[in-house]
């Protein structure tokens, strides 16, 4: 550990970052998408070595033309391919005219990627081996896709749970009712018990988002919002006054 890497040795390529914006429902269920990516790939002319053979190439100055080097650590001796000439025994030769000695060239590719179900804004999806190519034939880096999820007009997400604000009438809250509720999988019906109050919550099991890498789904949390009747209708105002007289309710009595 701490030993300096020999010049010309194999090196892993750099990781690559990519930003992607997906829809709310795509984040919940997962999506396969086609992206355009520009990255460095091995040069086809020199095979990623950065040099092409030269008739006047001399023996490698590191291994003396043997293609092998000897390493000693304490009492142990090792033999491996020369990192300077990659075991060929000759010098680098002439710089590759296509990649100008870099060993890699820029290339624009179209790639299909799978975004798993349950991702959220801030999630990162790793695609192994799709980063920049390594040096001297080293392994490629990875591609990291940063996710941004669009907002939904009805639902708000907290972890794996989805939250929905459901408006109901005063009559439904007072008398109770069976009400259709939207979910991402279609509509379902919940029972509102008599005397339900604004802000009260009901839970619909397993109608939320999946946890990334897990099988369990979150729940849908329905929060009740009681909507008063229109005050523009005279008949409605009369009935509300009658209701006030009959009920005699004062919700601020204990304040």
C-alpha positions in Angstrom: 0.0 0.0 0.0 1.2 3.5 -0.8 3.5 2.3 -3.6 3.4 4.7 -6.6 1.6 3.2 -9.7 4.2 2.7 -12.5 3.8 5.1 -15.4 1.9 3.5 -18.3 0.1 0.9 -16.0 -3.5 -0.1 -16.3 -5.8 2.4 -14.6 -9.5 2.2 -14.0 -11.6 4.8 -16.0 -13.3 7.7 -14.4 -17.0 7.4 -13.3 -19.5 9.4 -15.3 -22.6 11.3 -14.0 -25.9 11.8 -15.8 -29.1 13.6 -14.7 -32.5 12.3 -15.6 -36.0 13.7 -14.9 -38.8 11.1 -14.8 -42.5 11.2 -14.1 -44.1 10.6 -10.7 -45.7 7.3 -11.7 -42.6 6.2 -13.5 -40.7 6.6 -10.3 -43.3 4.5 -8.5 -43.4 1.6 -11.0 -40.0 1.8 -12.6 -39.2 2.7 -16.2 -36.8 1.7 -19.0 -35.5 4.7 -20.9 -33.1 5.4 -23.8 -30.4 8.0 -23.1 -27.7 9.6 -25.2 -24.3 9.5 -23.6 -20.9 10.8 -24.6 -18.0 9.0 -23.0 -14.4 8.0 -23.7 -14.0 4.5 -25.2 -10.9 2.5 -26.1 -9.3 3.6 -29.4 -9.9 1.0 -32.1 -6.7 1.9 -34.0 -4.2 1.2 -31.2 -6.4 -1.1 -29.0 -6.4 1.4 -26.2 -2.6 1.4 -25.8 -2.0 5.0 -27.1 0.8 3.9 -29.4 1.2 1.9 -32.6 4.2 -0.4 -33.5 7.2 1.4 -35.0 9.9 -0.4 -37.1 12.5 1.6 -35.2 11.0 0.7 -31.8 13.7 0.0 -29.2 13.7 -2.4 -26.3 11.7 -1.3 -23.3 13.8 0.7 -20.9 12.1 -0.7 -17.8 12.3 -4.5 -18.4 15.3 -4.4 -20.9 13.2 -6.1 -23.5 12.2 -9.2 -21.5 8.6 -8.1 -21.0 8.8 -9.1 -17.3 9.7 -7.3 -14.1 10.7 -8.6 -10.7 9.3 -7.2 -7.5 10.5 -8.0 -4.0 8.6 -7.5 -0.8 10.6 -8.6 2.2 11.8 -12.1 1.6 9.2 -12.7 -1.2 10.0 -12.2 -4.9 7.3 -11.8 -7.6 7.4 -11.7 -11.4 4.8 -9.9 -13.5 4.3 -8.4 -16.9 6.1 -5.1 -17.4 3.6 -2.2 -16.8 5.5 0.0 -19.2 5.4 -2.1 -22.3 2.5 -4.4 -21.3 4.7 -7.5 -21.6 5.7 -6.8 -25.2 9.4 -6.1 -24.4 9.5 -3.1 -26.8 9.0 0.6 -26.2 5.7 2.4 -26.8 6.5 3.0 -30.5 4.8 6.0 -32.2 1.9 7.9 -30.7 -1.4 6.7 -32.2 -2.6 9.2 -34.8 -6.2 8.6 -34.0 -6.3 9.2 -30.2 -3.0 11.2 -30.1 -1.5 8.9 -27.6 -4.4 9.0 -25.1 -5.6 5.4 -25.8 -9.3 6.6 -25.7 -11.5 8.6 -28.0 -14.8 10.4 -27.4 -17.9 8.6 -28.6 -21.6 9.4 -28.4 -23.8 6.3 -27.7 -27.4 5.6 -27.2 -28.0 3.4 -24.1 -31.1 1.8 -22.7 -31.1 2.0 -18.9 -33.6 0.5 -16.4 -34.7 2.7 -13.5 -36.0 0.5 -10.7 -39.3 1.0 -9.0 -39.4 3.2 -5.9 -36.7 5.8 -6.8 -37.2 9.3 -5.6 -35.6 12.7 -6.2 -32.0 12.4 -5.1 -31.7 8.7 -5.8 -28.6 7.5 -7.8 -28.7 4.5 -10.1 -25.4 2.8 -10.8 -24.8 1.3 -14.3 -21.5 -0.8 -14.0 -18.9 -0.4 -16.7 -20.6 2.5 -18.6 -18.3 5.2 -17.5 -15.1 6.4 -19.2 -12.7 3.7 -20.5 -9.6 2.9 -18.5 -6.1 3.7 -19.3 -3.9 1.1 -21.0 -6.7 -1.4 -21.2 -7.9 -0.9 -17.6 -11.5 -1.4 -16.6 -14.1 1.2 -17.4 -15.6 3.3 -14.7 -19.3 3.3 -13.8 -22.2 5.5 -14.9 -24.2 7.1 -12.1 -27.7 8.5 -13.0 -29.1 11.1 -10.6 -32.9 11.1 -10.5 -35.3 14.0 -10.3 -39.0 13.1 -10.0 -41.7 15.4 -11.3 -44.5 16.5 -8.9 -48.0 14.9 -9.1 -51.2 17.0 -9.1 -52.8 14.8 -6.4 -50.3 12.9 -4.5 -47.4 13.9 -2.2 -44.8 11.4 -1.3 -43.1 10.8 2.0 -40.7 7.8 1.8 -42.8 4.9 0.5 -46.1 6.4 1.6 -48.3 8.5 -0.7 -50.5 11.3 0.8 -53.7 12.5 -0.6 -56.0 15.3 0.6 -59.6 14.3 0.1 -62.4 16.9 0.1 -65.8 15.8 1.5 -69.0 17.7 2.3 -70.3 18.6 5.7 -73.2 16.1 5.3 -70.8 13.3 4.4 -68.6 14.1 7.4 -71.7 14.3 9.7 -73.7 11.3 8.5 -70.9 9.1 7.1 -70.5 7.9 3.5 -68.8 5.6 1.2 -66.5 7.6 -1.1 -64.4 6.8 -4.1 -60.7 7.6 -3.6 -58.1 7.8 -6.4 -55.0 5.7 -6.2 -52.2 5.1 -8.6 -53.7 1.7 -9.4 -57.2 3.1 -10.0 -60.1 4.1 -7.8 -61.1 2.3 -4.6 -63.8 3.0 -2.0 -63.3 3.9 1.7 -65.9 4.2 4.4 -66.1 7.6 6.1 -67.7 7.1 9.6 -70.2 9.5 11.0 -68.7 12.4 12.9 -65.5 12.5 10.8 -63.4 15.6 11.4 -61.3 17.7 9.1 -57.6 16.5 9.3 -58.6 13.0 10.2 -56.5 10.4 8.3 -57.4 7.0 6.8 -54.8 4.4 5.6 -55.2 2.3 2.5 -52.7 -0.5 2.8 -50.1 -1.3 0.0 -51.2 1.5 -2.3 -48.0 3.5 -2.0 -44.6 3.2 -3.6 -42.2 0.3 -3.5 -39.0 0.5 -1.5 -36.0 0.3 -3.9 -34.7 -3.2 -3.8 -37.5 -4.4 -1.6 -40.8 -6.2 -2.1 -42.9 -4.3 0.4 -45.0 -1.3 -0.8 -45.9 1.7 1.3 -49.5 2.9 2.1 -51.7 5.6 0.8 -52.6 8.1 3.6 -55.9 9.9 2.9 -56.4 13.2 4.9 -59.9 14.5 5.2 -60.7 18.1 4.3 -64.3 19.2 5.0 -65.7 21.7 2.4 -68.5 24.0 3.6 -71.5 24.5 1.4 -71.8 27.6 -0.8 -72.9 30.7 1.1 -74.4 32.2 -2.0 -77.6 30.1 -1.8 -80.3 31.6 0.4 -81.9 28.3 1.1 -78.6 26.8 2.2 -78.0 29.7 4.7 -81.5 29.2 6.2 -80.8 25.5 6.7 -77.4 26.2 8.3 -79.1 28.6 10.7 -81.6 26.0 11.6 -78.8 23.5 12.1 -77.0 25.9 14.3 -80.1 26.4 16.5 -80.8 22.6 16.7 -77.3 21.4 17.4 -76.3 24.2 19.8 -72.7 23.3 19.1 -69.8 25.6 20.3 -66.4 24.1 19.4 -64.6 26.9 21.3 -66.4 26.3 24.6 -63.2 24.9 26.2 -60.8 27.5 25.0 
